[in-house]
Amino acid sequence: MKIVNVSYNIPTPECTDPEAWVKKIRFSTGIFESMASYAEIVAIHHIRYKGDFYKNGVTYYFPGYTRWQLLMPFAFNRYIKKLRPDVVIVHGLISPWQVVMLRAVLGGNVGIIGQHHAERPLRYFRAFFQRWADRCFDAYLFTSRNLAIDWKNKHLIRNLEKVKEVMEASSPFHSLDISEARKVTGVRGSTTFIWVGGLELRKNPVMAVKAFVDFLQTEPEARLYMIYQSTELLHDVEQVALSHPNISLVGQVSNDDLLYWYNSVHYVISSSFYEGSGVAVCEAMSCGCIPILTDIPSFRMMTGVGKVGVLYESGNEKGLVDALHKALTLNAAKERENVLQQFKNVLSNEAIARNTMNIIEEII
């Protein structure tokens, strides 16, 4: 069986080094490599490089199409057909007319699967094409089927039976000895938490900091480390956090260094209102961090509906304070083992690959 992974997007900022690009998206390439145990795997990416290479069982093609050629993908879809796929996985549900054109080129004997990557339901003229494209998809992959309900309610997906649950990304990280990790990060304390994400409204960082300040009233030795890539709400976060030495605004760190940060702490906090999956949480869980997360569809799936960690109502500051206290009542060593087992069973590259292949076997 030959499975071809495609996208109709050119990433920004644009990359010119194919190996650097594959390393950058290793939260996906690890899944491709695990799938290569079951089938021939091809991945097509659009960066400022033209060529191909083979790595760890996966063939990567970089055909060099322009944005206009991907918007009206006559040549690109013929390129896909020449690869003679049995199944095409289209990454991102934001290219509906391209999918309609792809189905016309491939015919009805090739399976087409749409992989959701946190996109919200399309609007206006793209919604019209999405309804058309829905007839072309054999299945959809969502981290949680509940994420597809809004698409169903807007008549963009007619039948939720086509929606299959599978995590969209995994983690390249693993657990390390906490003392060794702390030699790199300088983290200290016996009750430590990490928050990772952009300082933006959707992530609700200000509420998270306010809740932690409240938590410090009864747990004064607790420490929170915040790592962030964007700074939209930095001033608001600083207004709350800077007067509290137990809250460290770390800022941006390299992806490689996140391995040591996750392994330096005991718990991971998320305050997001919405996530297509939750890559940072997945990375933290791969290192054994106990999750304290908003009760949203993706996090319910990732934690086994609260089988590990603690869930609380999104936007509820007191709910987060209570969740922080509840987390401290757990047997930390046992819960860490449970988290690592949940990652292995549901969120690891191997688990996602196995789940995806089972779905593919259902539809072809």
C-alpha positions as CSV (number, residue, x, y, z in Angstrom):
1,M,0.0,0.0,0.0
2,K,1.2,3.5,-0.8
3,I,0.2,6.4,1.3
4,V,0.9,10.0,0.1
5,N,0.7,12.9,2.5
6,V,0.1,16.3,0.9
7,S,-0.6,19.9,1.7
8,Y,-1.6,22.8,-0.5
9,N,0.1,25.4,1.7
10,I,3.6,27.0,1.7
11,P,4.8,27.5,5.2
12,T,5.9,30.8,6.5
13,P,8.6,31.8,7.1
14,E,9.8,29.9,4.1
15,C,12.5,27.3,4.5
16,T,15.3,26.4,2.0
17,D,16.9,23.4,3.8
18,P,14.9,20.1,3.4
19,E,16.6,18.3,6.3
20,A,16.1,21.3,8.6
21,W,12.4,21.4,7.6
22,V,11.9,17.7,8.4
23,K,13.6,18.2,11.8
24,K,11.3,21.3,12.4
25,I,8.2,19.2,11.8
26,R,9.4,16.1,13.7
27,F,6.1,16.1,15.7
28,S,4.7,14.8,12.3
29,T,7.6,13.0,10.7
30,G,7.9,10.6,13.6
31,I,4.4,9.4,12.8
32,F,5.3,9.0,9.1
33,E,8.3,6.9,10.1
34,S,6.2,4.7,12.3
35,M,3.6,4.3,9.5
36,A,6.5,3.1,7.3
37,S,6.4,-0.2,9.2
38,Y,3.0,-0.8,7.6
39,A,3.1,0.8,4.2
40,E,5.1,2.8,1.7
41,I,5.0,6.4,3.0
42,V,5.5,9.5,0.9
43,A,5.3,13.1,2.2
44,I,5.2,16.2,-0.1
45,H,6.1,19.6,1.2
46,H,6.4,23.0,-0.3
47,I,9.5,24.9,0.7
48,R,12.0,27.0,-1.3
49,Y,13.9,23.9,-2.4
50,K,13.3,21.5,-5.3
51,G,14.3,17.8,-4.9
52,D,13.7,14.8,-2.8
53,F,15.4,12.6,-0.2
54,Y,14.8,9.4,1.8
55,K,15.0,9.2,5.6
56,N,14.0,6.5,8.1
57,G,11.6,4.8,5.7
58,V,9.9,7.9,4.3
59,T,10.4,9.5,0.9
60,Y,10.1,13.3,1.0
61,Y,9.4,15.2,-2.2
62,F,9.8,18.9,-2.6
63,P,8.3,19.7,-6.1
64,G,8.8,23.5,-5.8
65,Y,5.3,24.7,-6.8
66,T,4.4,28.3,-6.4
67,R,1.5,29.6,-4.3
68,W,-0.5,30.2,-7.5
69,Q,0.2,26.7,-8.7
70,L,-1.1,25.3,-5.4
71,L,-4.2,27.6,-5.5
72,M,-5.1,26.2,-8.9
73,P,-3.3,22.9,-8.6
74,F,-3.8,21.3,-12.1
75,A,-0.1,20.4,-12.3
76,F,0.3,19.5,-8.6
77,N,-2.7,17.1,-8.6
78,R,-1.3,15.4,-11.8
79,Y,2.0,15.1,-9.9
80,I,0.2,13.3,-7.0
81,K,-1.5,11.0,-9.5
82,K,1.8,10.0,-11.1
83,L,2.9,8.7,-7.7
84,R,0.1,6.1,-8.0
85,P,-1.1,6.4,-4.4
86,D,-3.6,4.0,-2.8
87,V,-4.5,6.7,-0.2
88,V,-3.9,10.4,-0.1
89,I,-3.9,12.2,3.3
90,V,-4.6,15.9,2.8
91,H,-3.2,17.9,5.8
92,G,-5.4,20.8,6.7
93,L,-9.1,21.3,5.9
94,I,-8.6,24.7,4.2
95,S,-8.2,23.7,0.6
96,P,-11.6,22.5,-0.5
97,W,-11.6,23.3,-4.2
98,Q,-8.1,21.7,-4.5
99,V,-9.6,18.5,-3.0
100,V,-12.5,18.6,-5.4
101,M,-10.0,18.9,-8.3
102,L,-7.8,16.1,-6.8
103,R,-10.8,13.7,-6.7
104,A,-11.5,14.5,-10.3
105,V,-7.9,13.6,-11.2
106,L,-7.6,10.5,-9.1
107,G,-11.0,9.0,-9.8
108,G,-12.9,7.0,-7.3
109,N,-10.4,4.1,-6.6
110,V,-8.0,6.2,-4.4
111,G,-8.9,7.0,-0.8
112,I,-8.8,10.6,0.2
113,I,-8.6,11.4,3.9
114,G,-8.7,14.9,5.4
115,Q,-6.5,15.6,8.5
116,H,-7.8,18.4,10.7
117,H,-5.1,20.6,12.0
118,A,-7.0,23.0,14.3
119,E,-8.8,24.8,11.5
120,R,-12.1,26.4,12.3
121,P,-15.1,25.8,10.0
122,L,-14.8,27.6,6.7
123,R,-17.0,30.6,5.8
124,Y,-18.4,32.4,2.8
125,F,-17.5,30.9,-0.6
126,R,-15.0,28.5,0.9
127,A,-17.9,26.9,2.9
128,F,-19.7,26.2,-0.4
129,F,-16.6,24.4,-1.7
130,Q,-16.2,22.6,1.6
131,R,-19.7,21.1,1.3
132,W,-18.7,19.9,-2.2
133,A,-15.3,18.6,-1.0
134,D,-17.1,16.7,1.7
135,R,-18.4,14.3,-1.0
136,C,-14.8,13.7,-2.0
137,F,-13.4,12.7,1.4
138,D,-13.6,9.1,2.4
139,A,-12.8,10.0,6.0
140,Y,-11.6,12.7,8.3
141,L,-9.0,12.6,11.1
142,F,-9.8,14.8,14.1
143,T,-8.1,14.6,17.5
144,S,-11.6,14.4,19.0
145,R,-14.9,13.8,17.1
146,N,-16.4,16.6,19.2
147,L,-14.2,19.0,17.3
148,A,-16.1,18.1,14.2
149,I,-19.6,18.9,15.6
150,D,-19.3,22.6,14.6
151,W,-18.4,21.5,11.1
152,K,-21.5,19.2,11.1
153,N,-23.8,21.9,12.4
154,K,-22.7,24.2,9.6
155,H,-23.3,21.4,7.1
156,L,-19.6,21.3,6.1
157,I,-19.4,17.6,7.1
158,R,-22.6,15.7,6.5
159,N,-21.9,12.5,8.3
160,L,-20.0,12.3,11.6
161,E,-19.4,8.6,10.9
162,K,-16.7,9.7,8.5
163,V,-14.9,11.4,11.4
164,K,-12.3,9.2,13.1
165,E,-10.4,10.1,16.2
166,V,-6.6,10.2,16.0
167,M,-4.1,12.5,17.5
168,E,-2.7,14.9,14.9
169,A,0.9,15.1,16.2
170,S,3.2,13.4,18.7
171,S,6.3,14.3,20.6
172,P,10.0,13.6,19.8
173,F,10.8,13.9,23.6
174,H,11.2,11.4,26.4
175,S,11.6,11.4,30.1
176,L,14.9,12.2,31.7
177,D,16.2,12.3,35.3
178,I,14.9,15.6,36.8
179,S,18.3,16.5,38.4
180,E,20.1,16.2,35.1
181,A,17.5,18.3,33.3
182,R,17.7,21.0,35.9
183,K,21.4,21.4,35.3
184,V,20.4,22.8,32.0
185,T,17.4,24.9,33.0
186,G,18.2,26.0,36.5
187,V,14.7,25.1,37.6
188,R,14.4,24.6,41.3
189,G,11.6,23.6,43.8
190,S,9.7,20.6,44.9
191,T,6.4,21.7,43.4
192,T,6.9,23.0,39.9
193,F,4.6,23.8,37.0
194,I,5.2,24.8,33.4
195,W,2.9,26.7,31.0
196,V,3.9,26.7,27.3
197,G,2.2,28.5,24.4
198,G,1.6,31.9,22.8
199,L,0.6,34.8,25.0
200,E,-2.7,35.3,23.1
201,L,-6.4,35.4,24.0
202,R,-7.1,31.8,22.9
203,K,-4.5,30.5,25.3
204,N,-5.8,32.7,28.2
205,P,-2.5,33.2,30.0
206,V,-3.6,36.1,32.2
207,M,-6.2,33.9,33.8
208,A,-3.6,31.2,34.4
209,V,-1.2,33.6,36.1
210,K,-4.0,35.1,38.3
211,A,-5.1,31.6,39.4
212,F,-1.5,30.7,40.2
213,V,-1.1,33.8,42.3
214,D,-4.2,32.7,44.3
215,F,-2.7,29.2,44.6
216,L,0.5,30.7,46.1
217,Q,-1.5,31.9,49.1
218,T,-1.7,28.4,50.3
219,E,1.2,26.8,48.5
220,P,3.9,29.5,48.8
221,E,6.7,27.1,47.7
222,A,5.1,26.4,44.3
223,R,6.8,27.7,41.2
224,L,5.5,28.4,37.7
225,Y,7.7,28.7,34.6
226,M,6.1,30.3,31.5
227,I,7.6,29.7,28.1
228,Y,6.0,31.6,25.2
229,Q,6.6,32.3,21.5
230,S,4.3,35.2,20.9
231,T,3.9,38.3,23.2
232,E,0.5,39.8,22.4
233,L,-0.5,39.8,26.1
234,L,2.9,40.0,27.6
235,H,2.2,43.4,29.3
236,D,-1.0,42.0,30.9
237,V,0.9,38.9,32.1
238,E,3.7,41.1,33.5
239,Q,1.2,43.3,35.4
240,V,0.3,40.2,37.4
241,A,3.4,38.1,37.5
242,L,6.4,40.5,38.0
243,S,5.5,41.1,41.7
244,H,5.7,37.4,42.4
245,P,9.2,35.9,42.4
246,N,7.8,32.3,42.2
247,I,6.5,33.0,38.7
248,S,9.3,33.1,36.1
249,L,8.6,34.5,32.6
250,V,11.2,32.5,30.7
251,G,10.2,33.7,27.2
252,Q,11.1,31.8,24.1
253,V,13.4,28.8,24.1
254,S,14.5,26.5,21.3
255,N,12.5,23.4,20.6
256,D,15.4,21.2,21.5
257,D,15.7,22.8,24.9
258,L,12.1,22.2,25.7
259,L,13.1,18.6,26.4
260,Y,15.0,19.8,29.5
261,W,12.3,22.2,30.6
262,Y,9.5,19.6,30.5
263,N,11.8,17.2,32.4
264,S,12.6,19.8,35.0
265,V,9.0,20.2,36.4
266,H,6.3,18.1,37.8
267,Y,3.1,19.5,36.2
268,V,2.0,21.1,33.0
269,I,-0.8,23.7,32.9
270,S,-2.9,24.7,30.0
271,S,-5.6,27.4,30.0
272,S,-6.6,27.3,26.4
273,F,-10.2,27.9,25.2
274,Y,-9.6,25.8,22.0
275,E,-6.9,23.5,20.7
276,G,-7.0,21.3,17.6
277,S,-4.9,18.9,19.7
278,G,-2.3,20.4,22.0
279,V,1.3,19.8,20.9
280,A,2.9,21.4,24.0
281,V,0.8,19.3,26.3
282,C,1.6,16.2,24.3
283,E,5.3,17.0,24.6
284,A,5.0,17.5,28.3
285,M,3.2,14.3,28.8
286,S,5.9,12.4,26.9
287,C,8.2,13.6,29.6
288,G,5.9,12.6,32.4
289,C,4.4,16.0,33.4
290,I,1.1,15.6,35.1
291,P,-1.4,17.6,33.1
292,I,-3.8,20.2,34.5
293,L,-5.9,21.2,31.5
294,T,-9.1,22.9,30.4
295,D,-12.0,20.5,29.8
296,I,-12.0,20.9,26.0
297,P,-12.5,18.1,23.4
298,S,-8.9,17.6,22.5
299,F,-7.7,17.5,26.1
300,R,-10.4,15.0,27.0
301,M,-9.2,12.7,24.3
302,M,-5.5,13.1,25.2
303,T,-6.1,12.4,28.9
304,G,-8.6,9.6,28.4
305,V,-11.4,11.8,29.6
306,G,-9.4,12.7,32.8
307,K,-8.0,9.3,33.3
308,V,-4.7,11.1,34.0
309,G,-4.2,14.5,35.4
310,V,-7.0,17.0,36.3
311,L,-9.5,18.8,34.0
312,Y,-11.3,22.1,34.8
313,E,-13.7,24.4,33.1
314,S,-12.1,26.7,30.6
315,G,-12.1,30.3,31.6
316,N,-12.8,29.5,35.2
317,E,-10.1,31.0,37.4
318,K,-11.4,29.4,40.6
319,G,-11.7,26.1,38.7
320,L,-8.0,26.2,37.9
321,V,-7.1,27.1,41.5
322,D,-9.1,24.0,42.6
323,A,-7.5,21.9,40.0
324,L,-4.0,22.9,41.1
325,H,-4.9,21.9,44.7
326,K,-6.4,18.6,43.5
327,A,-3.3,17.8,41.5
328,L,-1.2,18.0,44.7
329,T,-3.4,15.3,46.3
330,L,-2.4,12.8,43.6
331,N,0.4,10.3,44.2
332,A,2.9,12.1,42.0
333,A,5.1,9.1,41.3
334,K,2.2,6.8,40.3
335,E,0.5,9.5,38.3
336,R,3.7,10.2,36.4
337,E,3.8,6.5,35.4
338,N,0.1,6.7,34.4
339,V,0.8,9.7,32.2
340,L,3.8,8.0,30.5
341,Q,1.6,5.0,29.9
342,Q,-1.2,7.1,28.5
343,F,1.2,8.8,26.1
344,K,2.6,5.5,24.9
345,N,-0.9,4.0,24.4
346,V,-2.6,7.0,22.7
347,L,-0.2,9.8,21.8
348,S,3.1,8.2,20.8
349,N,4.2,8.0,17.2
350,E,3.6,4.2,17.2
351,A,0.1,4.5,18.7
352,I,-1.0,7.2,16.2
353,A,0.5,5.3,13.2
354,R,-1.3,2.1,14.3
355,N,-4.6,4.0,14.8
356,T,-4.3,5.7,11.4
357,M,-3.5,2.5,9.6
358,N,-6.5,0.8,11.2
359,I,-8.7,3.7,9.9
360,I,-7.2,3.4,6.4
361,E,-7.9,-0.3,6.3
362,E,-11.5,0.4,7.1
363,I,-12.0,2.7,4.1
364,I,-10.1,0.9,1.3
